């Protein structure tokens, strides 16, 4: 089976939820699944140490937030070239290259002595993550034997597990030194590299030159499909809320590195559980778009509550954990919609969507830090909530371009 298959699972006749057990997958899928867990542990590992970095490197919250901005900005742009690279190197080599780049830059980050070198190294980390994330999604969806949507659920579950375990480990390592999580990521990437090298069969890897090469212009050509652009811009808008929570909430919780680790452990566990068990049921009962809008509205309300009661510690902690459930549902719903939104290769659809959504992820963390410095700690959450609500209005205003996503489920 070709990794670049552009018709199976993405045509207008393919149902969103096909028959087949979620757990009955080829070894190659489980190899990528395991590597995804370790790769996404990297994001959560860093979150509990933001305050420690600010303190020990004498940085402001907005400067520390640039660790997310450089990461997401480089990842957004790099997403546009992942398809061209993977079609030339093959999926397995691209995944391994991404892992190596993450390991190198996370290790160098752990050895750095200033906030600005660390910000630059996080950008390199973002490049590696772009190569890995976009390619991993394509690999799991295409190699899965259980259908597109269940494969996406598996992918989102790996993200959730990685994000939930990461803060726990990051909190423990960060309580020793802020450098610990960076060096820990490098070590975990070595494990991911070896597991993928051994467990992913060579027979499943397309050889360079035997598949049509993806052009660098393909993602831009794909943007003529309004459905892809609508979903990408929607994700860009709600990512303002997502990364406000991720990058700024630690500064108002008043917890230690270990305490932050446990809070984001709860957040990630709910994200993983809802993405696997709840999102499919919501989609089947209410439809993708209605369910997505409902989750986004609830997330906006959650952020607004954080903005109003910012100084109430227990409420902020509870709101962060609850947000995991809302984001877990939404991530699965919107990713499923993207994979079935347009008749283009999955890797190209993923590149367009990821490019647009990570633009929001690049601006939001720095904006949140600056808003707090300019005004007060309440404003970043309120502004994040406004952007999330705007994403709902944007979806509803362009609903006609997304109706086919739900029609596909019933085979219309």
N, C-alpha and C positions, 0 to 999 in steps of 0.2 A: 504493500500500500504506500502511496506517495504521501509525504508529509505536506506537500503543497496542493493536495487535492482541493480544488476550488468548487466542486459541485456537491459532494456528499456532505450532508449535514448543513449545507448553507443555501440550498435551493429553496425556492418558495414552496415546494411540496413536502419538505422534510418536517415532520412533527417536532415540536420542541422537546417533548418527553417521550423518547422511544423506549421500546421494550428492551429488557436485558438487566441483569443484576449489576448494581453499582460496584460490587466487590469482585465480580468476575472480570478481571483485567489481565492483559499480558504483562510479563515481567518488566517490559520496557516502561509501561505506564507507572508501575510501582517504583521503579528506579527514579523516574522524574518526580513523582510524588514525594518521595523521601528527600530528594535534593531540594525541592521547593520548600519543604518544612524548614530545612537548615538555612536556606537562603533568606527566607522571610523572618527567621529568628534575628537576623542582622538589624532589621528595622526596630523591633521591640527591645533589643539589647541596649540600644543607645538612649531610649526615652527616659529611663530612670536616672540617668546621669547628667541631664541637661543642667540642673542646678549646680552640680559639682563642677562641671566644666566652666560655667559662668563664674563660680567663686574662685577656682584655682587658676584659671587663665585670665582673670580680671576682665570678663566680658559682660556686656549688657544682655538682657533677654533678647533684644532684636538682633544682636550680633550672633548669639548662640542659635537663634532661629534660622540663620543663614546656612547652618548645617543641613537643614531640610531644603532650603531654597536652591543651593548649588547642586544638591543631590537630585532634586526633582527637575530642575532646569536642564541639566545635562541629559537626564534620562528621557525627558520629553523630546528633545532634538534627536537623540540617538535612536529613539523608537522608529524614526523615519527611515533609518538605514538597516534596521535589523533584518528585514525581509531580504534585501539585496545580499547581505552578508551570509545569512543562513542558506540561501539558495546556491551559494558558491561553496561554502564550507561544509554544508550538511548540518542537520539538526544537532547531532551529537557533538561535533567539534565546536559548534557555536555555543552550546550549553557549557562545555568544558572551558572555552575561552572566557565566557562571562564569569564563571566561578573563579578562575585564576586571577582575573582583574580585580574582583571583589576582595579576594584574599590579600593581594599585594597592597591595595590602597587602604584597606582596613588595618593591616599591620603597620604601614607607614603612619597612619593616623594615630595609632596607639603610641608611637614613638615621637610624635611631634610635640613642640613646646610652645605653640602660639595658636591663638584662635584663627588667624587668617590662613596659615598653612593648613590647619585642620579643615577649614571650609573648602579650600582648594582640593584637598585629598578626598573629601566627601563627594566632590564632583566626579572624580575618577571612579569612585565606588558606584556612582549613579550610572556611569557608562557600562560597567560590568553587569549591573542589575538589569539594565535595559536589554542587553544581549540575552541574559538568562530568562527574564520574566516573559518577554514576548515570545521567545522560542519555546519555552516550557508549556505555555498555554496552547500553542499550535500543536506541539507534540502530543500532549495529553488528549486534546480533542480529536485529533486525527487517528491516533493509535487505539483509542478506546473502543471496546466492543459493545458498549452499552448505550451508545447514542450521544449526540452532541451535548444536550443539556445535563445529562448525568455526569459526563466527563467534566463539564464546567463546575458542577457541584463538587466533584472530587478535587479539582484545582482550587476552588475557594476554600474547601476544607483544609487543604495543605497550607494555604495562606493563613487561615485562622489558627491552626495548630502552631505554626511558626511564630505568629504574632503573639500568641498567648504564652508560649513557653519562653520566648525571648526575654520579656521583661523580668520574669522570675530569675532567670540566669543572670540578666543584666543587673538586677538589683543586688544579687549576691556578690557578683564580681565588682560592681560599682561601689559597694560598701568598703571594699579593700582599696580600690583606686579607680579613678575615672578611665584610666588606660585599659583596665581589665576587660571590659566589654569589647573594645576595639580589637584587642589581641585575641579575645575569645572568638570573635567572628572569623578571624583568619584561620584559627584552628578548626572551627566547624566547617569552613569551606574546604579544607583539606579532606575531611571526612566525606563531604558531598562529592568532591572530585573523584575519590577512590570508589565510592559506591556507584556513581554513574558510569565510571570507566569499566567496572566489573559487571554490573547488573544490566546495563543497557546493551542488548545484543547487537553485534555488528551488522547482522542481517537486516536490522530495522533501520539502518542509517543510509540514506540516499547518498550515492557517491557524486562528488562534484563533477559537473559536466553531463550527467545523465538526466538532469531535469531542466526544464526551462528556467533560465535565470530571471529572477525578479529585478525589475528596473528600479532605480532610485526614484523615478517619477511615478511609480505605481500608487503610492499612498496619496499623492496629490491628485492623480486621476480618479482615485476612489472617492475623493471628496465631492464629486459631482452627484453622488448618491446622498440625497438630503437626509435620509434616515441615519446614516453614519455620523454626519455632522451634528445633527440634533442630539444624538446620544452622547457624543463627545463633548459638546458645549454644556449639556446638562451635567455631566460628570465634572467638568471644569468648574462650574458654579458650586456644586455641592462639596467639592474638594476644599473650597474656602472654609466651610464649616468643619470638615474632616480634619484638616491640618491645623486649624485653630485649636481644636480639641487636643490633637496629638502633640503639637509643639508648644502650646501656651498653658494648657491646663496644669502641667507639673509645677508651674511657677506660683500657682494660687492654692495648691492643695496643702502646702505646709507639711509635707511628709519627707521622711528620709529616703535614700536610694532604695532600700529594701521595701519600705512602705509603698513607694510608687510602683515598684515591681509587682507587688501583690494586687494593686488596683488595676494595673493594665493586664495582669494575668486574668482577672475576672472579665475585663473588657474583651480580651481575645478569645476566651472560652465561649462567651455568648456569641461572638462573631462567628466562630467555627460551628457551633451547634445550630444556630439559626440558618446559616448558609446551606447546611446539609439537610436538615429535617423540616424547617419551617418554610423556607422560600419556595420549594416545589409545590407545597400545598396551597400557598397563597396564589401562586401563578395559575394552578389548575382551577381554583375556585373563583378567583376574581379577575384573572388576566394579568399579564405582565405590567402593562402601563398603569392600570389602576392601583395595583399593589405597590409599584415603585413610587408613585405619587404619595400614597398613604404613608409609606416609610419615610419619605423625605419630609413630609409635613410634620410627622412626629419627631424627627430629628431636629427640625427647625425649632419646635416647641422646647425640646430638651436643651438646646443651646441657649434659647431665650431665658429659660429658667436659670441656667448657669450665669447668664449675664445679669439677672436681677438679684440673685442671691449668691454672688461671687464670694462673699466673706463667710458664708456658712459652709464649713468644711465637709460635714456629712453629706450635704446635698450635692456638692460638687463631685464628691467621690461616687455617690449613687448615680448621678447623671452620666458620668464617664462610663461606668459599667453598663448602664442601660443602653447607652449609645452603641455599644458593641452589638446588641441584638438588632437594632435598627439598621446598622451599617452592614451586618452580615446578610440580612435579607436583601437589602438594596444592591449590594455588590453582586450577588448571584443573579438577581433579576436583570440588572442592566448589562452584565457580561453576557448572559444568555441572549438577550436582545441584540447585542452587537454582533455576535457570531452568526446570527440569522437575519441581520438587517438588510444586507445587500449581497448581490451575486458576485462577490469578489473573494479572492483567496483569504483564508482565515488569518494568515500572517499579515496580510495587508490591512484587513479590517481591524485587527488588533493594534497595528502600528498607528493608524489614523486615530482610533479611539484613545489610545494611550498618550499620543502626542498632545491631544487637546486636553485631556483630563489632568495631565501632569503640569500643564501650564498653570492651572489653578493651584496645584500643589506647590509650585515654585513661588508664586506671589504671596499666598496666604500666610505662611509662617512669619515672614518678615513684616508683612502688614500688621499682623496681630501684635507682634512685639512693639512696633512703632505706635500703634493706636494706644497701647497701654502706657507708653512713655509720654505721648502727647496729651492724653486725656486721663483715663483711669483704668483699673483692671476689669471693669464691667464691659467696656466698649468692644473689645475684640470678640467676645461671645455674641453680643447683640448684632454686630456687623456680620459675623459668620452665619447667624440665624437668618439674616436678611438675604444673604446670597443663596442659602439653601432654599428658602421660599421662592426666590426668583427662578431657581432651577425648575420648580414645579410649574410656575406660570409659563416658562419657556416650553416645557413638554406639552402642556395643554394647548398652547398657541400653535404648536406644530403637530398636533395629534394625528392629523390626516396622513402624515408621512410615516407614522409608526403603527397604524392599524393592522398592517399585514403581519406584524410580529405575533399578534394574538390570533389572527386568522390561520396562521400556519399550524397552530396546535390542533385545530379541528380539521385540518386538511383542505381548507377552502383555497 
